Amino acid sequence: MVGSHPLDGETLETVLERIPRLRIGVIGDLFLDRYLDLDAALTEPSLETGLDAYQVVRVRSNPGAAGTVINNLIALGVGRIYPIAVLGDDGEGYELRQVLNRQPAVDSHGLIVASDHRTPTYTKPMLYEPGALPRELNRLDIKNRQPLSPMLEERIENKLAEIWPRVDALVVLDQVSETDCGVITVGVRSRITELGAREPDKFILADSRQRIGLFRGVCLKPNRDEALRAAGEPGSGGDNALERAVAHLARQAGRTVFCTDGGRGILIASPQEGVQARIPAYPVRGPLDIVGAGDSTSAGIVCARACGASQEAAASFGNLVASITIQQVGTTGTATPAQIRQRWSGERLA
């Protein structure tokens, strides 16, 4: 089941013209993405260990995880963005707040700084060798592996209640795999369900690495593996297994599911009708870097739905955004309105 692109030029322009008026909340695990650019030509042996000592020639710091969604919302031109997250009172947290505070569109009042919390951080060494694309070496992760305290959970829920009336849509990003060790705890997830039930016309999109099947009353955006796992289908299942899984999640959540399936696009299912359509991806050429592709898709879907686009057109807009971000190698990409118009017109991106 392969559909055509349901996004037309008029809808695309309507979405792009309305995006600057949007106010979007982003609640979830906000990481620091710290890229260490290593020049292979400068590698020297360590006198103490004899191992290679890689030489860092540049440090790039970006918001990651929920921050990748924020980066994409900023690039798309969203007027106001309200992140809700917990950061540590540490150097990584300071660095992350510095990056966010440089963005006029970001309202940082929803960021909670806690002394008993570590700022989640992905440190990504990127090795640059002559004549080759940058290569990511083993990543170094800092995560919290203790459950969030009841006090912090309450503060998150209070921040959510505070920003909810201000926003046109909400993105939920449950990145941390360990149960209740991230921002989206059982209690916070329950509060999000309550808000979705209270105002069903306000678009909420949830993304979760491990717990997508536990969300209720909100739209879901799993990838293929997450959908199959949540529905108890075999990981090697074909299209029929995926369609059953996506339809099951839609019935269970009571809302639409947008399931990303790599180069095959997005499978859409509703609670009433089951699988409705497969929205094809936009073809791309050359080297690809899929890191952050799902987050850029989420940003596109949320913006398009908040601007009044249909579910199918929103999925196609999300695919269009992702087709641009995956061509940015060695970094977590974003897409601007100018790049989107350029891709839409069929021109080659710079």
N, C-alpha and C positions, 0 to 999 in steps of 0.2 A: 504494500500500500504506500505509494509515493504520490504526494500532491504537488501542485505547482506553487510558486511563490505568491502568497495572498497579499503581499505588500505592494501597493501601487505608488506612483510618484506623488499623487495628491496627499495620500495618507502619510507618506514619509515627510513631506514638507510640513504638514500639520503638526506632526509629532515634534519635529525639530524646532518649529516656531513656538510651540507651547512649553518646551522643556525649561526655558529660563524662568518660567513662572512657578515651577514645581517646588514643593517642600517635601523632602523625603527623609524618613527616619531609617537608621541602620543600627540594629541591636545585635550584639554578638561578640565573638572573640576577635579582638583587635590585636594583631601581631605587629611587631617591627620586622620588616624585611631588610636585612642588612647584607648588601652585596659587597664582597671583597674581591676586587679585580686584581688578578695575579699575572705578572709578566713572566712568562716561562723563561725568557732570555736572562732574567736576573736571578733565577733560582741558584742557591748556593748550599753547600753541605753544612749541616750543623756540627760545630766542633765537639759538642757534648754528646750527641747521639749518632752522628754520621748519617742521619736521615736528611732528606731534602727539606730545606727551609724556603718555603715560598715567600716571595716578596710582594707585599701589597702596595700597589701604586695608586689605588683610588678606592674610597669607601662611598657606597651609595646607599642611602637610607630612605626607605619608602614604607608607608603603611601597608601591611599585608593582611591576609585572611579577610575579615570584614573591611579592613582598610583597602583591599583591592577593589571591592565594590565601591567604596567611597571614591577612590581614584578615578574609576570609570564614570561615576556620577558627575564628578568635577569636570572631567574631560568633555562629557556630553553637554555641559553647560547648565546643570540643575541650579536653580536659584539659591536654595538653602538646604543644607544637609545637617541632620541632627544625629550624630553617633552616640550610642549608649554602650559603654564598655568599662571594664575594670583594668587599670594599669597599676604597676608597682611603683613605689616611691624609690626608683632606681635610675641608673644612667640610661637604660633602654627606654624607660617610660618618659624621661626628660627629652630624649632624642625624638621620640615619637610625637610628643606634644609639640615640640618645635616645628616639626614637619607639618603637622595639621594646622598649627596657628598661622602658618604662612599662607593658608588658603582662605580667602575672604568668604567663600561660600559655606565654610564649615563652622557650625556653632558648637563649641567644645564644652558647653555647660553640662552635657550628659556624661562626660568622662569622670570616672571615680578613681581617685588615687588612694591606694591602700598600702600601708607599711608592711603588712603581712602577706603581700601578694607579689609575685614576680611578673614583670611584663613579658608576655609570651614573645619569643623571638626566633625567627628563622635566619641563621647566618649561612650565607650561600657563597662559598669560594668559587669564583669564576676564573678558569685558567685560559689565558690568551696565548696562543701559540702561532708562530708565523704561518700564514697561508691556510689557517683553519678557523672555523667558527668557534666562539667562546664555548668552553666545556665546563659544566657545573661539576665540581668535586663533591665529596661526601658533605651533606648538609649538617649543621650543628643546631640542635633544637633546644630551646628553653621553654618548658611548659610547667604549669601548676598541676601537681599530681595529688594534691589534697583537696577534698571537697570545699566548695565555697562556703564561707561562714554564713549563718542565718542573717547576721547584720548586713553583710554585703548584698545578699540576695534581696533583702528588704529595700536597700538603697537603690538597687537596679529597678525593682518594681515601681518605686516612687518616681524615678526618672522617667520610666516608660509612661506612667500615668500623666506626668507633666508634659511630655512632648506629644502625646497621642492627639490631642485636639489641634495641634499646630500643623500636622503633616497630612499630605494627600495620599501617601502610601508608606508602607513599612517593609524593609528587607530584614529577614532574620537569618543570621549566619552562625550555625552551630559547628565550629571547627574542631574543638578539642574532643578527642575520642573518649577520654576517661569520663565516666558518668559523674555529673554534677561538679566537675572540676573547672568548667568553663562558665561563661556568662549565662548560657541557656540551661538553667537547672530545671528540675521537675516543676518547681513553683513558678519560675518565670515562664516556662512553656504553658502552664495552666493559665497564667494571666494573659498571655497572648491569645489563647483560645477564647477567653472571655471577651476580649476586645473585638475579635473577629465576629463573634456571635452578636455583640451589641451593635456593631456597624458593619453589616455584611457587604455593603457597597464600597467600603474603603479597602483597597487592594493590599493584601499582605502576601508576601512570597517567602517561604521558608526553604532553606538549604541546610542539609545536615550530613556529615560524613557517616555517622553511625546510627542515627536515631530518626531518620526521615519518617519511618512508619509510626512514630509516636505523636506526630502533630495532628491536631484536629481543628476544623473550622478555618483553615488557611490554605492557600494554594501552595503546591509543593514543586520543587525543582531538583529532583534527583538526577544523577547520571544513570547509565544503564546498569552498572554493577550495584549501585546503591538501591535501585528499584528492585532488582532481582533478589538481593539479599533481604530486603525488608519484607518482601512478599513470600519468602521461603521458596523461591524458584531456584533451580540449579544455575550456578554461575555460567555453565556452558550452554544454557538454554538459547534457542534460536528466537526468531521473531515472535512465534506464538507464545513462548514463555514470557517474553518482554511485554507483549500486549496484555497478557493475563495479569502480570505484575502491576503494570501502570493502571489498568482498570481497577484492580483491587485497591491500590492506594487511593485512587480518586473516590471510590465508594467509602472507604474507611475515613478519609479526611473530610468528606462532604464538600470538597472543592476541586477545582481543576488541577490537573497534574501536567507539568511541562517537563518531560523526561528527555535530557540531552543524550544523544547517541553518536557522538563524535562526528565524523564526516557524513553520517547519514541524516543529520539534522535533529529535529525535535519531534517526539511523539506526544500528542495531546490527548488527554482523556478527561471526561467529565463524570460526575457521580451518577448521572441519569443515563447517559448514552454509552458509557465506556469509551473505548478508543475512538476518537473522531477523525484524526488526520495525522499524517506525518509531514511535517514542514521541512522541505529539503534545505540542506546547508548550501552556502554559496561556495562555488569552486575556487580554490586558491592554488598558486604555484610557488615553487621555490622552498627554501628551508622554513620549517615551522617550529614554533615553541608554544606548546599548549598550556604552559603554566598560567593559571588565572583565567583560562578560557571560560570556565563555568561562571566565574564571578562577573566577567564582562557580559555574558549572556543574561545573567540575572539583572544587571543594571539596565540593559536594553529592554528586557521584558517589562520591568517595573515602570520605566519611564513611558513606554508606549501605552501600557494599560492605564496609567494615571492620566495620560493625555487623551484617553477615549478610544484608542485603537481596539479592534476586536482581539480575541485571544490568538487567533491564527496570525493576524498581522503583527501582533506583539512578539510572537515566537519568531516570525520571519525577521523582524527588526533585531531581536536578540542574536539571531544567526548572522545577520549582516555586521553587527558590532564585533562579534567574535571572529569573523573572517578577517578583520583588520588586526585585532590584537594578537592573533596567533602567528602573524608574520613578523613580529618584533622579537628577535632572538636575543637571549641573554638578559631579558628584563621582563617584568610583568606588564604587558602592554595595555594601552588605552586607545580609544577612538574618539576623535573630535568630529563635530558636525561637518567640517570641511572634508575630512577624510571619508566620512560616510557618503557625502554627496559625490565625491570623486569615485568611490567604489561603485556606487549606484549607477553612475554614468558610464562605467566600464573602463575608466581611465586607469592607468597604472599608478599605484601609490608611490609617493616619494620615499 
